[in-house]
Amino acid sequence: MFEQLQPQQADAILSLMVAYKADGNPKKVDLGVGVYKTEEGLTPVLDCVKAAEAQLLSEENTKSYIGTVGSAVFNDSILKLIFGEGHPVLLEHRAASVQAPGGCGALRAGAELINACKANANIWVSSPTWANHVPLFSDAGLVIKEYPYYDHENKSIDFDAMMATLAKIKAGDAVLIHGCCHNPCGSDLSFEQWQALTTLLIERGAIPYVDLAYQGFGDGLEEDVAGLRYMARHVPEMLVASSCSKNFGLYRERTGAIITIAASAQACRNSVDCLSVIGRGIWSMPPAHGASVVETILTSTALTSQWHSELTIMRDRINDLRVLIATRMQAAGIDRDFSFIPTEKGMFSFLGISPEQVEQLKNEYSIYIVSSSRINIAGFNNNNVDYFVDSLKSVLAKSK
């Protein structure tokens, strides 16, 4: 049987991880892998997470299954975190959360739900989008379509082109929207653009599917979901895939949730039943530890306050690094405008250099970047930013 299998192309980002680890250059810089890092280059365990884990260690009395929909406390906490205490969809019991193995598990479960409702449905994703969106959706049976989003030349959202394309979609199509901190470009919709998009999707009879992987990493926990909350107030149906990997630092714990908003409470309950069956057929039961940590934090006033403080530190560090990078590039006399970097949100940005220049940075300077020129802002620190700027200046000068 296995003789029939062919070698598969390795994931570009995972390949970068392997190459970076094998590189012996003491000046090497990793700007590829999308994880938060401290000034020391570490992806830390948050203090609030350590405190929650210590509490769980002393109180947990079973390792039995938590059920196909996951922890009720976790699900309720995530709904309140995303929508706020008094949002209409919560008061009307039209929204429900089902625990999933990370944001990827949530995205896949939502895709399976769409396909169960409408086989081979279209799902429109932004161009560009996170690379893993495509296999997660297409492997579930959905048909991938693209709408324009990022204007590489002007380093901004091409909202007019986006809306013109989405104005032609069919009823029953799904539209994937990055909730905040767009991966890979860092350019987010304004609140007014969320409003316009909401109106259009209602007119077209399309279902919005929001990927919320970075709540709290842009402007703040509340600010980052203002557009999502507005949309949820007005559309009859909606899906949200939420991840706790970034804002709680729970990458390896695979903690996420798939959230459905339906036109009625009964339809919402039916969606949960379907998601329960979908989850049972893919992963059976969701992992408990990460969700237990999150619910412990969110149900404790002290730990929630500590989490808010630590999340603010991470967000401020990223935003400060955006300013630092642009300032150092300008000071170094690089003949290119990088002033767009501080205007973006979250961990990612496009440098706008060619794949060949990306290869030069890797081969000649041990600076690791995805071929699209997407960089992880959190990979910078005070010890490597000048080395990066000088290296980039040299590569750009060679191209003239």
C-alpha positions as CSV (number, residue, x, y, z in Angstrom):
1,M,0.0,0.0,0.0
2,F,2.5,2.6,1.1
3,E,4.7,2.1,-2.0
4,Q,2.0,4.1,-3.9
5,L,2.6,7.2,-1.8
6,Q,4.6,10.1,-3.2
7,P,6.8,12.5,-1.2
8,Q,4.9,15.6,-0.2
9,Q,6.1,19.2,-0.3
10,A,7.1,20.3,3.2
11,D,5.2,23.2,4.8
12,A,7.2,26.4,4.1
13,I,7.1,27.7,7.6
14,L,7.9,24.4,9.2
15,S,10.8,24.0,6.8
16,L,12.1,27.4,7.9
17,M,11.9,26.3,11.6
18,V,14.1,23.3,10.8
19,A,16.6,25.3,8.8
20,Y,16.8,28.0,11.5
21,K,17.6,25.5,14.2
22,A,20.3,23.9,12.1
23,D,22.0,27.3,11.3
24,G,25.1,27.8,13.4
25,N,25.4,31.6,12.8
26,P,25.2,33.3,16.2
27,K,23.6,36.3,14.5
28,K,20.7,34.3,13.0
29,V,17.2,35.9,13.1
30,D,13.9,34.0,13.0
31,L,11.1,36.2,11.5
32,G,9.2,33.3,10.0
33,V,7.4,31.3,12.7
34,G,4.2,33.0,13.9
35,V,4.7,32.9,17.7
36,Y,5.1,35.7,20.2
37,K,8.6,36.2,21.6
38,T,10.1,38.2,24.4
39,E,13.1,40.5,24.2
40,E,15.1,37.4,25.0
41,G,13.7,35.5,22.1
42,L,11.5,33.2,24.2
43,T,7.9,32.3,23.8
44,P,6.9,32.4,27.5
45,V,4.4,30.7,29.7
46,L,2.4,33.6,31.1
47,D,2.4,34.0,34.9
48,C,-1.4,33.9,35.0
49,V,-1.2,30.5,33.2
50,K,1.4,29.2,35.7
51,A,-0.9,30.3,38.5
52,A,-3.9,28.6,36.9
53,E,-2.0,25.4,36.3
54,A,-0.8,25.4,39.9
55,Q,-4.4,25.7,41.0
56,L,-5.5,22.9,38.7
57,L,-2.7,20.7,39.9
58,S,-4.0,21.0,43.5
59,E,-7.7,20.8,42.7
60,E,-8.1,18.5,39.6
61,N,-9.5,15.1,40.7
62,T,-10.1,13.3,37.4
63,K,-8.7,12.9,33.9
64,S,-12.0,11.6,32.5
65,Y,-13.4,12.9,29.2
66,I,-15.1,16.3,29.2
67,G,-17.7,15.5,26.5
68,T,-17.8,16.2,22.8
69,V,-18.8,19.9,23.2
70,G,-16.1,20.5,25.8
71,S,-16.3,22.3,29.1
72,A,-19.5,24.3,29.6
73,V,-17.6,26.9,31.8
74,F,-15.0,27.3,29.1
75,N,-17.6,27.7,26.3
76,D,-19.5,30.3,28.3
77,S,-16.4,32.2,29.2
78,I,-15.3,32.4,25.6
79,L,-18.7,33.6,24.4
80,K,-18.6,36.4,27.0
81,L,-15.0,37.3,26.1
82,I,-15.8,37.7,22.4
83,F,-19.3,39.2,22.5
84,G,-19.4,40.9,26.0
85,E,-21.9,40.1,28.7
86,G,-25.0,41.8,27.2
87,H,-24.8,41.1,23.5
88,P,-28.2,40.3,21.9
89,V,-27.0,36.9,20.5
90,L,-26.2,35.8,24.0
91,L,-29.4,37.2,25.6
92,E,-31.5,35.6,22.9
93,H,-29.6,32.2,23.2
94,R,-28.7,32.4,19.5
95,A,-25.0,31.8,20.0
96,A,-23.2,28.7,21.2
97,S,-19.6,27.6,21.6
98,V,-18.2,24.2,21.1
99,Q,-14.6,23.5,22.3
100,A,-12.1,22.4,19.6
101,P,-8.4,21.5,19.4
102,G,-7.0,24.9,18.7
103,G,-8.0,27.4,16.0
104,C,-7.3,24.9,13.3
105,G,-9.8,22.4,14.8
106,A,-12.4,25.1,15.1
107,L,-11.9,26.2,11.5
108,R,-12.2,22.7,10.3
109,A,-15.3,21.9,12.4
110,G,-17.0,25.1,11.0
111,A,-16.1,24.1,7.5
112,E,-17.6,20.6,8.0
113,L,-20.7,22.2,9.4
114,I,-21.1,24.4,6.3
115,N,-20.6,21.4,4.0
116,A,-23.2,19.5,6.0
117,C,-25.6,22.3,5.3
118,K,-24.7,22.8,1.7
119,A,-22.4,20.3,0.0
120,N,-19.5,21.8,-2.0
121,A,-20.4,25.3,-0.9
122,N,-18.2,28.2,-1.9
123,I,-16.0,29.9,0.8
124,W,-14.4,33.2,-0.2
125,V,-11.0,33.9,1.4
126,S,-9.0,37.1,1.3
127,S,-6.1,37.4,-1.1
128,P,-3.7,36.9,0.7
129,T,-4.8,34.7,3.6
130,W,-3.2,32.4,6.1
131,A,-1.9,29.5,4.0
132,N,-3.5,26.8,6.2
133,H,-7.0,28.1,5.5
134,V,-7.0,26.5,2.1
135,P,-6.4,22.9,3.1
136,L,-8.6,23.2,6.2
137,F,-11.5,24.3,4.1
138,S,-11.0,22.3,0.9
139,D,-10.3,19.0,2.7
140,A,-13.8,19.5,4.3
141,G,-15.3,19.7,0.8
142,L,-15.7,23.5,0.4
143,V,-14.7,25.2,-2.8
144,I,-12.1,28.0,-2.4
145,K,-12.7,31.3,-4.0
146,E,-10.7,34.5,-3.5
147,Y,-11.6,38.1,-3.0
148,P,-9.1,41.0,-3.4
149,Y,-7.9,42.4,0.0
150,Y,-4.3,43.6,0.2
151,D,-2.9,46.1,-2.3
152,H,0.8,45.2,-2.3
153,E,1.8,48.4,-4.2
154,N,0.0,50.8,-1.9
155,K,0.5,48.7,1.3
156,S,-3.2,49.0,2.3
157,I,-6.5,47.3,1.9
158,D,-8.1,47.5,-1.5
159,F,-11.6,47.8,0.0
160,D,-13.3,48.9,-3.2
161,A,-12.1,45.9,-5.1
162,M,-13.0,43.6,-2.2
163,M,-16.6,44.9,-2.1
164,A,-17.0,44.8,-5.9
165,T,-16.1,41.1,-5.9
166,L,-18.2,40.2,-2.9
167,A,-21.2,42.1,-4.4
168,K,-21.3,39.2,-7.0
169,I,-21.3,36.2,-4.6
170,K,-24.2,33.8,-4.4
171,A,-26.7,33.3,-1.5
172,G,-25.4,30.5,0.7
173,D,-21.7,31.3,0.0
174,A,-19.5,31.7,3.1
175,V,-17.0,34.6,3.4
176,L,-13.9,34.2,5.6
177,I,-13.0,37.4,7.5
178,H,-9.9,37.9,9.7
179,G,-11.3,39.2,13.0
180,C,-8.2,41.4,13.7
181,C,-4.5,41.4,13.1
182,H,-4.7,40.0,9.6
183,N,-2.3,37.2,8.9
184,P,-0.2,37.7,6.8
185,C,-0.5,41.4,6.0
186,G,-1.4,43.1,9.3
187,S,-3.9,45.5,7.6
188,D,-7.3,45.4,9.3
189,L,-10.8,46.6,8.3
190,S,-11.9,49.8,10.0
191,F,-15.2,49.8,11.9
192,E,-16.9,51.6,9.1
193,Q,-15.7,48.9,6.7
194,W,-17.1,46.2,9.0
195,Q,-20.4,48.0,8.8
196,A,-20.4,48.2,5.0
197,L,-19.4,44.6,4.7
198,T,-22.2,43.6,7.1
199,T,-24.7,45.3,4.9
200,L,-23.4,43.7,1.8
201,L,-23.3,40.2,3.2
202,I,-26.9,40.5,4.4
203,E,-28.0,41.7,0.9
204,R,-26.2,38.8,-0.7
205,G,-27.5,36.2,1.7
206,A,-23.9,35.1,2.5
207,I,-22.7,33.7,5.9
208,P,-19.7,35.4,7.5
209,Y,-17.1,33.1,9.0
210,V,-14.7,35.1,11.2
211,D,-11.3,33.7,12.1
212,L,-10.5,35.3,15.5
213,A,-6.9,34.2,16.3
214,Y,-5.4,37.3,17.8
215,Q,-8.0,39.0,20.0
216,G,-6.1,41.5,22.2
217,F,-3.0,41.7,20.1
218,G,-4.2,44.7,18.0
219,D,-5.7,47.6,20.0
220,G,-7.2,45.7,22.9
221,L,-9.6,42.9,23.9
222,E,-12.7,45.1,23.3
223,E,-11.4,47.1,20.4
224,D,-10.3,44.1,18.4
225,V,-13.9,42.7,18.3
226,A,-15.9,45.9,17.8
227,G,-16.5,45.0,14.1
228,L,-17.3,41.4,14.9
229,R,-19.8,42.4,17.6
230,Y,-21.5,44.8,15.2
231,M,-21.7,42.2,12.5
232,A,-23.1,39.6,15.0
233,R,-25.9,42.1,16.0
234,H,-27.2,42.3,12.4
235,V,-26.6,39.1,10.5
236,P,-29.0,36.2,10.9
237,E,-26.2,33.5,10.9
238,M,-22.5,33.6,11.5
239,L,-19.5,31.4,12.4
240,V,-16.5,32.4,14.5
241,A,-13.4,30.3,15.0
242,S,-11.6,31.4,18.2
243,S,-8.0,30.5,19.3
244,C,-6.4,30.8,22.7
245,S,-2.9,30.2,21.3
246,K,-1.7,33.7,21.0
247,N,-3.5,35.8,23.7
248,F,-3.1,33.1,26.4
249,G,0.2,31.8,25.0
250,L,-1.3,28.2,24.9
251,Y,0.2,27.2,21.5
252,R,0.9,23.6,22.2
253,E,-2.2,23.0,24.3
254,R,-4.4,23.4,21.2
255,T,-7.2,25.3,22.8
256,G,-10.0,26.9,20.6
257,A,-13.7,27.1,20.0
258,I,-16.1,27.1,17.1
259,I,-19.0,29.4,17.7
260,T,-22.3,29.4,15.8
261,I,-24.8,32.2,15.6
262,A,-28.2,31.2,14.3
263,A,-31.5,32.9,13.5
264,S,-33.3,31.2,16.4
265,A,-32.4,29.5,19.7
266,Q,-33.6,26.2,18.3
267,A,-31.5,26.4,15.2
268,C,-28.5,27.3,17.4
269,R,-29.1,24.1,19.5
270,N,-29.3,22.1,16.3
271,S,-26.0,23.5,15.2
272,V,-24.4,22.4,18.4
273,D,-25.8,18.9,18.0
274,C,-24.3,18.8,14.5
275,L,-20.9,20.1,15.7
276,S,-20.9,17.5,18.4
277,V,-21.3,14.7,15.8
278,I,-18.6,16.3,13.6
279,G,-16.2,16.5,16.5
280,R,-16.9,13.0,17.5
281,G,-16.0,11.8,14.0
282,I,-12.7,13.7,13.8
283,W,-11.1,14.0,17.3
284,S,-13.8,12.3,19.5
285,M,-13.2,14.5,22.6
286,P,-11.4,17.8,22.8
287,P,-8.3,18.1,25.0
288,A,-9.1,19.5,28.5
289,H,-5.9,21.1,29.9
290,G,-5.8,24.3,27.9
291,A,-9.5,25.0,28.3
292,S,-9.2,24.3,32.0
293,V,-6.5,26.9,32.2
294,V,-8.5,29.5,30.3
295,E,-11.7,29.0,32.3
296,T,-9.7,29.2,35.5
297,I,-8.2,32.5,34.5
298,L,-11.5,34.0,33.2
299,T,-13.5,33.0,36.2
300,S,-11.0,34.5,38.6
301,T,-11.0,38.3,39.1
302,A,-7.4,38.3,40.2
303,L,-6.2,36.0,37.4
304,T,-8.2,37.9,34.7
305,S,-6.6,41.2,35.9
306,Q,-3.1,39.6,35.7
307,W,-3.9,38.2,32.2
308,H,-5.0,41.7,31.0
309,S,-1.7,43.1,32.3
310,E,0.4,40.5,30.6
311,L,-1.6,40.7,27.4
312,T,-1.0,44.5,27.4
313,I,2.7,44.0,27.7
314,M,2.7,41.7,24.7
315,R,0.6,44.0,22.6
316,D,2.6,47.1,23.6
317,R,5.9,45.3,22.8
318,I,4.7,44.4,19.3
319,N,3.4,47.9,18.6
320,D,6.6,49.5,19.9
321,L,8.7,47.2,17.7
322,R,6.7,48.3,14.7
323,V,7.7,51.9,15.4
324,L,11.3,50.9,16.2
325,I,11.8,49.0,12.9
326,A,10.4,51.8,10.7
327,T,12.5,54.4,12.6
328,R,15.7,52.4,12.3
329,M,15.1,51.8,8.6
330,Q,14.6,55.4,7.9
331,A,17.7,56.3,10.0
332,A,19.8,53.8,8.1
333,G,19.0,55.7,4.9
334,I,17.1,52.8,3.2
335,D,15.7,54.2,0.0
336,R,12.3,52.7,0.5
337,D,9.2,53.8,2.5
338,F,8.4,51.4,5.4
339,S,6.2,53.9,7.2
340,F,3.2,51.6,6.7
341,I,4.6,49.1,9.3
342,P,3.6,51.1,12.4
343,T,0.1,51.5,11.0
344,E,-0.6,47.8,10.9
345,K,-1.9,45.5,13.7
346,G,-0.7,42.3,15.2
347,M,2.5,40.3,14.6
348,F,2.7,40.3,10.9
349,S,3.6,42.5,8.0
350,F,4.8,42.2,4.4
351,L,8.2,43.7,3.7
352,G,7.4,43.9,0.0
353,I,10.7,42.4,-1.1
354,S,11.1,39.7,-3.8
355,P,11.5,35.9,-3.1
356,E,15.0,36.2,-4.4
357,Q,15.8,38.9,-1.9
358,V,14.3,36.8,0.9
359,E,16.6,34.0,-0.2
360,Q,19.6,36.4,0.0
361,L,18.7,37.3,3.5
362,K,18.6,33.7,4.5
363,N,21.7,32.5,2.6
364,E,24.0,35.4,3.2
365,Y,22.8,36.7,6.6
366,S,20.9,33.9,8.3
367,I,17.7,35.9,8.4
368,Y,14.7,33.6,8.0
369,I,11.6,35.0,6.4
370,V,8.7,33.4,4.5
371,S,9.1,33.7,0.7
372,S,6.1,36.1,0.5
373,S,8.2,38.5,2.6
374,R,5.9,38.2,5.6
375,I,7.7,38.9,8.8
376,N,6.9,38.2,12.4
377,I,7.4,41.5,14.1
378,A,7.7,39.7,17.5
379,G,10.9,38.1,16.3
380,F,12.8,41.4,16.6
381,N,14.6,42.6,19.7
382,N,17.1,45.3,20.5
383,N,20.0,42.8,19.8
384,N,19.0,41.9,16.3
385,V,17.1,44.9,14.8
386,D,20.2,46.8,13.7
387,Y,21.7,43.6,12.2
388,F,18.5,43.1,10.3
389,V,18.3,46.7,9.0
390,D,21.9,46.6,7.8
391,S,21.4,43.3,6.1
392,L,18.2,44.4,4.4
393,K,19.9,47.6,3.3
394,S,22.7,45.6,1.7
395,V,20.3,43.2,-0.1
396,L,18.3,46.1,-1.4
397,A,21.4,47.9,-2.6
398,K,22.5,44.9,-4.5
399,S,19.3,44.8,-6.4
400,K,19.7,48.3,-7.8
